[in-house]
């Protein structure tokens, strides 16, 4: 309505819609499409003027939002919007009472529980961190024994994360060092092999893992 008949009004409408959504932290691609529809929608939409914002846009948004809130209320593990979840206060252990360090496997397990694909909000990311923290509290500091053929994770995050498999062990004769031969299967140093003392490998390893459905899972979770 401000710039009728101009060829660039559609681009301006979409651009302003994206800027506003970015500022309000609610980026949603159909919002840009709706702004474009107001420009190229034809005489019927132009005749509505600013009433187009109230009906059909606001009316449809309110209807969809109401359905989303009511539908998610049917499931105890889901709420919409996401910030409505975890309203109950959970007692937190003092730092001296627990040993907590998030690992790559903890985040992967939390992603499986959250059931969200990549595009997460801040609230969902906080929820993911909470789930990963709870998952990490169940870890054991180091495996008691290093078994040939088994796979172990160092429990690090990002580029430092590594999975190694013990492929052989050295001689057990008296006077010989207790060494193992390992191969790095994933993460830092992938496909490399190495030799080290069994105790050094045990201190490097955080827990034993197995590959399940394309992701590495702690063995203790399968028992």
N, C-alpha and C positions, 0 to 999 in steps of 0.2 A: 504493500500500500504506500510505502514511503518512496519507492523508486519504481513506479509502474512502467512496464514495457522495456526495461533495460535487460540486455542479454546476460549481464553479470550478477543479477539479483539472486539467482539460484545458488551460485558459489558463495556469495556473501551470507545467505541464510544458513547454508550448511556449515560454513566456517564459524559463524557466531554461535550456532547451536553446539558445536563441538567444544568451543572455548568455554561456554557456560557450563556444560556437563563436566569438563575437566576441572573447572574451578570448584564445582559442587561435589566433586569426587563421585560422579554417577554416570560415567561414560557408557553409553548404550547406542550402538550403531543405528537402530531404528529411529532414534531421536533426530539424527541428521536427515534420514529419509522423510520423516514427518515434516521437517522444516522445508525440504525441497518440494514436497507435495503441496504445501501452501502456496508455493510460487508457480508451479507448472500444472496445478490441478484443474485449471479451467475456470470458466465464468461462474459456475455454481459455487465453487469454493471461494472465489474472489468476492462473490456477493455476500458471503457470511461475514467478511471483515474480521475483526478481532474476536467475534463470537466463535470462530473456528477453534480458538484455543480452549474454549469452554466445552463446546460440543462440535465435533465428536471427540477431540483429543483428551480433555480432562475427564470426561465421562468414561471413556474407554480405559484410561489409565487407572482410575479409581476402581473400576470393575475388575480389571486384571489383578490389581494389588489385593483387593479383598479376597478374590478366589485363591491367590497364592498364599495369603496368611491363613485362611481357613483350611486349605488342603494340607499345609505343613503341620497344622495343629493336630491332625489325625495320627501323626507318628511321634512317639515320645522322644526319639533321637534327632528330630528335625524341627527347626523353627525358622520362620521368615518374617522380617529380616534376620540375618545371622546373629546380630548382636543381642538378640533376645535369649540366646542359649547361655548356659552356665551362669545362671543368676545365683545359685546356691554357693555359699562360701565353703571352700574345702580347707581343712586344717593343713598348714604347710609345715613340714619338718624343719627344724633348725639346721643351718648349714653344717654344724658339727655332727648331726645325727644321720646324715646321709652323704653318699658319694655320688655326685650327679655330673655326667658329661654326655651331651648329646652326640650320637653317632649317625653315620650315613644310614644304617639299618633302621634306627629309630625314626628318622624322617620318612623313610619309605613305608614303614609300618603305619605311621600316622597318616600318610597320604591315602593308604588303603582304607583306613577307618573313616577318614573325612569324606571319601568318595567324591572328590572335586577334581575337575580336569583343568589344570594349568591356570585358568583365569580366576584367581581368588581375590576376595576383598581383604581389607585390613583385618576385619573381624575374623574372617576364615583363617587368615595367616596366624593370628593370635591363638585361635583354637587349635591349629595345627601344632604350634609350639607347645601348648599345654598337653596335647596328646603325646607328642614326642618326649616331653619331660617325664610323664608317667611311665612311658615305655622304657626310658633309660634307667629308671629306678630299680628295674627288675634285673639289671645286668650283674654278672659276676666279674670281679676285677681281672682275673686271668684264668685260663683253663688249667686244671690240675695236671693233666697229662697231654703230651703231644703225640698223636697217633698217626703213623704213616697212612697215606691215602685220604686223610681228612683235610678240610679247608678251614682257614682261620682268617678273621678280619682284625685289622688294627683299630677299628672303631673310630677312625678319624673322619673329618668332613672334607668335602671338596677334593682338591688335587692331592691332598695327603692320604686320602682313603686308599686302602689296598687290600686285596684278597690273595692269600698265598695257600698253595696246596703242598703238603709234605709228600714228596714222591719217593723218597728213600731215606734210609738211615745208615750211618757209618758202622764200623765194626764195634762190637761190644767187648772186645778183648781187653784184659787188664792193661792199664797203661795208655790205652788209646782214648782220645778225647771223644766225648759223647756228642757226635755231630749229626745233623740232618741235612738232607738236600731238598730244596723247595723250588717251586715254580710259581711265579706271580700270574694269577689268572685274570685279574681285573684291577683297574685303578692305577696308582702310581707304579711305574716300572713294569707295566703289563707285558707278559710273555718272556720276561727275563727269568733266569734261574740263578740260584745262589746256594752257598753252603755256610752254615753257622752252627754254633753250639746249641744243643737242645734247650738249655736254660735261657739263652739269649733270645731264642725264638719264642719261648713261652712268655717271657716278659714283653716281647713285642706284641704278641697276640692278645686281643681282648676277649674273644669268644669264638667258638666253633660255629661255622655257618654251612648251609647247603643251598643249592640253587633250586628255587621253586617258582614256577610260572614266570620265569624271566627276571626274578629278583632274588637277592641273597637274604636268607632268613636265618635267625639265630636257631641253633639246634634245640636249645632249651625250651623254645616256644612250641616245638612239635611234640614234646614229651607229655 
